[in-house]
Amino acid sequence: MRIPMTPTGYEALKTELERLRKVDRPQNIRDIAEAREHGDLRENAEFKAAKERQAFLDKRISEIEQNWGRRMSSRLAQVPATPWFLARPSAFVTWNQTN
């Protein structure tokens, strides 16, 4: 099933994925390394927090990558120029007609 998305939403998701891969994930790796240097990992709250953050980041990256192929950018120009077009039952449609 294809998931429609506005061009702005598509770009926002693309930007989020890049940020997760290039900024957040490397920072998290550094945080884990720094927490390991503090000693005993069983009682190290920083290490546990960094590992939880790592799990969250990995899950979010995986979600975006798995659903990427199902997402499609919908262009408003593709909508017919008549007020009689079909919309999904749960869709909100606003029609502004200019004369």
PyMOL CGO cylinders between C-alpha atoms (Angstrom):
from pymol import cmd
from pymol.cgo import CYLINDER

trace = [
    CYLINDER, 0.00, 0.00, 0.00, 1.37, 3.39, -0.99, 0.3, 1, 1, 1, 1, 1, 1,
    CYLINDER, 1.37, 3.39, -0.99, 1.44, 6.18, 1.59, 0.3, 1, 1, 1, 1, 1, 1,
    CYLINDER, 1.44, 6.18, 1.59, 0.80, 9.63, 0.09, 0.3, 1, 1, 1, 1, 1, 1,
    CYLINDER, 0.80, 9.63, 0.09, 2.95, 12.45, 1.37, 0.3, 1, 1, 1, 1, 1, 1,
    CYLINDER, 2.95, 12.45, 1.37, 3.32, 16.11, 0.55, 0.3, 1, 1, 1, 1, 1, 1,
    CYLINDER, 3.32, 16.11, 0.55, 6.64, 17.25, -0.92, 0.3, 1, 1, 1, 1, 1, 1,
    CYLINDER, 6.64, 17.25, -0.92, 7.31, 19.18, 2.31, 0.3, 1, 1, 1, 1, 1, 1,
    CYLINDER, 7.31, 19.18, 2.31, 6.67, 16.08, 4.43, 0.3, 1, 1, 1, 1, 1, 1,
    CYLINDER, 6.67, 16.08, 4.43, 8.86, 13.99, 2.14, 0.3, 1, 1, 1, 1, 1, 1,
    CYLINDER, 8.86, 13.99, 2.14, 11.74, 16.46, 2.49, 0.3, 1, 1, 1, 1, 1, 1,
    CYLINDER, 11.74, 16.46, 2.49, 11.25, 16.63, 6.28, 0.3, 1, 1, 1, 1, 1, 1,
    CYLINDER, 11.25, 16.63, 6.28, 11.47, 12.84, 6.52, 0.3, 1, 1, 1, 1, 1, 1,
    CYLINDER, 11.47, 12.84, 6.52, 14.54, 12.79, 4.28, 0.3, 1, 1, 1, 1, 1, 1,
    CYLINDER, 14.54, 12.79, 4.28, 16.17, 15.48, 6.44, 0.3, 1, 1, 1, 1, 1, 1,
    CYLINDER, 16.17, 15.48, 6.44, 15.33, 13.56, 9.63, 0.3, 1, 1, 1, 1, 1, 1,
    CYLINDER, 15.33, 13.56, 9.63, 16.91, 10.39, 8.26, 0.3, 1, 1, 1, 1, 1, 1,
    CYLINDER, 16.91, 10.39, 8.26, 20.09, 12.24, 7.29, 0.3, 1, 1, 1, 1, 1, 1,
    CYLINDER, 20.09, 12.24, 7.29, 20.28, 13.89, 10.73, 0.3, 1, 1, 1, 1, 1, 1,
    CYLINDER, 20.28, 13.89, 10.73, 19.76, 10.55, 12.49, 0.3, 1, 1, 1, 1, 1, 1,
    CYLINDER, 19.76, 10.55, 12.49, 22.49, 8.87, 10.43, 0.3, 1, 1, 1, 1, 1, 1,
    CYLINDER, 22.49, 8.87, 10.43, 25.07, 11.67, 10.29, 0.3, 1, 1, 1, 1, 1, 1,
    CYLINDER, 25.07, 11.67, 10.29, 24.61, 13.57, 13.57, 0.3, 1, 1, 1, 1, 1, 1,
    CYLINDER, 24.61, 13.57, 13.57, 22.58, 11.74, 16.22, 0.3, 1, 1, 1, 1, 1, 1,
    CYLINDER, 22.58, 11.74, 16.22, 23.93, 8.21, 15.73, 0.3, 1, 1, 1, 1, 1, 1,
    CYLINDER, 23.93, 8.21, 15.73, 27.64, 9.21, 15.74, 0.3, 1, 1, 1, 1, 1, 1,
    CYLINDER, 27.64, 9.21, 15.74, 27.03, 11.42, 18.80, 0.3, 1, 1, 1, 1, 1, 1,
    CYLINDER, 27.03, 11.42, 18.80, 25.38, 8.49, 20.54, 0.3, 1, 1, 1, 1, 1, 1,
    CYLINDER, 25.38, 8.49, 20.54, 28.38, 6.27, 19.79, 0.3, 1, 1, 1, 1, 1, 1,
    CYLINDER, 28.38, 6.27, 19.79, 30.64, 8.89, 21.39, 0.3, 1, 1, 1, 1, 1, 1,
    CYLINDER, 30.64, 8.89, 21.39, 28.30, 9.08, 24.41, 0.3, 1, 1, 1, 1, 1, 1,
    CYLINDER, 28.30, 9.08, 24.41, 28.48, 5.30, 24.88, 0.3, 1, 1, 1, 1, 1, 1,
    CYLINDER, 28.48, 5.30, 24.88, 32.28, 5.34, 24.65, 0.3, 1, 1, 1, 1, 1, 1,
    CYLINDER, 32.28, 5.34, 24.65, 32.48, 8.18, 27.18, 0.3, 1, 1, 1, 1, 1, 1,
    CYLINDER, 32.48, 8.18, 27.18, 30.11, 6.40, 29.57, 0.3, 1, 1, 1, 1, 1, 1,
    CYLINDER, 30.11, 6.40, 29.57, 32.21, 3.21, 29.34, 0.3, 1, 1, 1, 1, 1, 1,
    CYLINDER, 32.21, 3.21, 29.34, 35.25, 5.15, 30.47, 0.3, 1, 1, 1, 1, 1, 1,
    CYLINDER, 35.25, 5.15, 30.47, 33.50, 5.97, 33.75, 0.3, 1, 1, 1, 1, 1, 1,
    CYLINDER, 33.50, 5.97, 33.75, 33.89, 2.43, 35.00, 0.3, 1, 1, 1, 1, 1, 1,
    CYLINDER, 33.89, 2.43, 35.00, 31.35, -0.08, 36.30, 0.3, 1, 1, 1, 1, 1, 1,
    CYLINDER, 31.35, -0.08, 36.30, 28.63, -0.47, 33.66, 0.3, 1, 1, 1, 1, 1, 1,
    CYLINDER, 28.63, -0.47, 33.66, 26.15, -2.13, 36.04, 0.3, 1, 1, 1, 1, 1, 1,
    CYLINDER, 26.15, -2.13, 36.04, 25.67, 1.08, 38.00, 0.3, 1, 1, 1, 1, 1, 1,
    CYLINDER, 25.67, 1.08, 38.00, 26.36, 3.56, 35.23, 0.3, 1, 1, 1, 1, 1, 1,
    CYLINDER, 26.36, 3.56, 35.23, 23.20, 5.59, 34.51, 0.3, 1, 1, 1, 1, 1, 1,
    CYLINDER, 23.20, 5.59, 34.51, 24.87, 7.47, 31.64, 0.3, 1, 1, 1, 1, 1, 1,
    CYLINDER, 24.87, 7.47, 31.64, 25.68, 4.18, 29.91, 0.3, 1, 1, 1, 1, 1, 1,
    CYLINDER, 25.68, 4.18, 29.91, 22.12, 2.88, 30.33, 0.3, 1, 1, 1, 1, 1, 1,
    CYLINDER, 22.12, 2.88, 30.33, 20.66, 6.13, 29.01, 0.3, 1, 1, 1, 1, 1, 1,
    CYLINDER, 20.66, 6.13, 29.01, 23.01, 6.10, 26.01, 0.3, 1, 1, 1, 1, 1, 1,
    CYLINDER, 23.01, 6.10, 26.01, 22.11, 2.47, 25.22, 0.3, 1, 1, 1, 1, 1, 1,
    CYLINDER, 22.11, 2.47, 25.22, 18.38, 3.32, 25.44, 0.3, 1, 1, 1, 1, 1, 1,
    CYLINDER, 18.38, 3.32, 25.44, 18.96, 6.27, 23.10, 0.3, 1, 1, 1, 1, 1, 1,
    CYLINDER, 18.96, 6.27, 23.10, 20.84, 3.94, 20.74, 0.3, 1, 1, 1, 1, 1, 1,
    CYLINDER, 20.84, 3.94, 20.74, 17.88, 1.55, 20.65, 0.3, 1, 1, 1, 1, 1, 1,
    CYLINDER, 17.88, 1.55, 20.65, 15.50, 4.45, 19.93, 0.3, 1, 1, 1, 1, 1, 1,
    CYLINDER, 15.50, 4.45, 19.93, 17.71, 5.82, 17.12, 0.3, 1, 1, 1, 1, 1, 1,
    CYLINDER, 17.71, 5.82, 17.12, 18.17, 2.39, 15.54, 0.3, 1, 1, 1, 1, 1, 1,
    CYLINDER, 18.17, 2.39, 15.54, 14.42, 1.75, 15.64, 0.3, 1, 1, 1, 1, 1, 1,
    CYLINDER, 14.42, 1.75, 15.64, 13.57, 5.12, 14.10, 0.3, 1, 1, 1, 1, 1, 1,
    CYLINDER, 13.57, 5.12, 14.10, 16.16, 4.72, 11.33, 0.3, 1, 1, 1, 1, 1, 1,
    CYLINDER, 16.16, 4.72, 11.33, 14.83, 1.23, 10.62, 0.3, 1, 1, 1, 1, 1, 1,
    CYLINDER, 14.83, 1.23, 10.62, 11.21, 2.48, 10.49, 0.3, 1, 1, 1, 1, 1, 1,
    CYLINDER, 11.21, 2.48, 10.49, 12.06, 5.22, 8.03, 0.3, 1, 1, 1, 1, 1, 1,
    CYLINDER, 12.06, 5.22, 8.03, 14.13, 2.91, 5.81, 0.3, 1, 1, 1, 1, 1, 1,
    CYLINDER, 14.13, 2.91, 5.81, 11.52, 0.14, 5.76, 0.3, 1, 1, 1, 1, 1, 1,
    CYLINDER, 11.52, 0.14, 5.76, 8.65, 2.47, 4.88, 0.3, 1, 1, 1, 1, 1, 1,
    CYLINDER, 8.65, 2.47, 4.88, 10.64, 4.63, 2.44, 0.3, 1, 1, 1, 1, 1, 1,
    CYLINDER, 10.64, 4.63, 2.44, 9.60, 2.57, -0.58, 0.3, 1, 1, 1, 1, 1, 1,
    CYLINDER, 9.60, 2.57, -0.58, 5.92, 2.83, 0.33, 0.3, 1, 1, 1, 1, 1, 1,
    CYLINDER, 5.92, 2.83, 0.33, 5.96, 6.61, 0.58, 0.3, 1, 1, 1, 1, 1, 1,
    CYLINDER, 5.96, 6.61, 0.58, 5.19, 8.67, -2.46, 0.3, 1, 1, 1, 1, 1, 1,
    CYLINDER, 5.19, 8.67, -2.46, 5.32, 12.39, -2.87, 0.3, 1, 1, 1, 1, 1, 1,
    CYLINDER, 5.32, 12.39, -2.87, 1.93, 13.68, -3.98, 0.3, 1, 1, 1, 1, 1, 1,
    CYLINDER, 1.93, 13.68, -3.98, 1.95, 16.78, -6.07, 0.3, 1, 1, 1, 1, 1, 1,
    CYLINDER, 1.95, 16.78, -6.07, -0.98, 19.19, -5.89, 0.3, 1, 1, 1, 1, 1, 1,
    CYLINDER, -0.98, 19.19, -5.89, -0.65, 19.71, -9.63, 0.3, 1, 1, 1, 1, 1, 1,
    CYLINDER, -0.65, 19.71, -9.63, -1.82, 16.13, -10.13, 0.3, 1, 1, 1, 1, 1, 1,
    CYLINDER, -1.82, 16.13, -10.13, -5.23, 16.89, -8.62, 0.3, 1, 1, 1, 1, 1, 1,
    CYLINDER, -5.23, 16.89, -8.62, -7.85, 17.45, -11.34, 0.3, 1, 1, 1, 1, 1, 1,
    CYLINDER, -7.85, 17.45, -11.34, -9.01, 21.03, -11.85, 0.3, 1, 1, 1, 1, 1, 1,
    CYLINDER, -9.01, 21.03, -11.85, -12.66, 20.15, -11.24, 0.3, 1, 1, 1, 1, 1, 1,
    CYLINDER, -12.66, 20.15, -11.24, -14.42, 20.05, -7.88, 0.3, 1, 1, 1, 1, 1, 1,
    CYLINDER, -14.42, 20.05, -7.88, -15.57, 16.49, -8.66, 0.3, 1, 1, 1, 1, 1, 1,
    CYLINDER, -15.57, 16.49, -8.66, -12.74, 14.20, -7.78, 0.3, 1, 1, 1, 1, 1, 1,
    CYLINDER, -12.74, 14.20, -7.78, -12.57, 11.26, -5.42, 0.3, 1, 1, 1, 1, 1, 1,
    CYLINDER, -12.57, 11.26, -5.42, -10.97, 11.52, -2.01, 0.3, 1, 1, 1, 1, 1, 1,
    CYLINDER, -10.97, 11.52, -2.01, -10.47, 8.83, 0.58, 0.3, 1, 1, 1, 1, 1, 1,
    CYLINDER, -10.47, 8.83, 0.58, -13.33, 8.66, 3.10, 0.3, 1, 1, 1, 1, 1, 1,
    CYLINDER, -13.33, 8.66, 3.10, -11.12, 9.89, 5.95, 0.3, 1, 1, 1, 1, 1, 1,
    CYLINDER, -11.12, 9.89, 5.95, -9.48, 12.69, 3.94, 0.3, 1, 1, 1, 1, 1, 1,
    CYLINDER, -9.48, 12.69, 3.94, -10.05, 16.38, 4.64, 0.3, 1, 1, 1, 1, 1, 1,
    CYLINDER, -10.05, 16.38, 4.64, -10.59, 18.25, 1.41, 0.3, 1, 1, 1, 1, 1, 1,
    CYLINDER, -10.59, 18.25, 1.41, -10.69, 22.02, 1.09, 0.3, 1, 1, 1, 1, 1, 1,
    CYLINDER, -10.69, 22.02, 1.09, -11.76, 23.43, -2.22, 0.3, 1, 1, 1, 1, 1, 1,
    CYLINDER, -11.76, 23.43, -2.22, -11.13, 27.10, -3.00, 0.3, 1, 1, 1, 1, 1, 1,
    CYLINDER, -11.13, 27.10, -3.00, -12.59, 28.20, -6.28, 0.3, 1, 1, 1, 1, 1, 1,
    CYLINDER, -12.59, 28.20, -6.28, -11.37, 31.47, -7.71, 0.3, 1, 1, 1, 1, 1, 1,
    CYLINDER, -11.37, 31.47, -7.71, -13.18, 33.27, -10.49, 0.3, 1, 1, 1, 1, 1, 1,
]
cmd.load_cgo(trace, "trace")
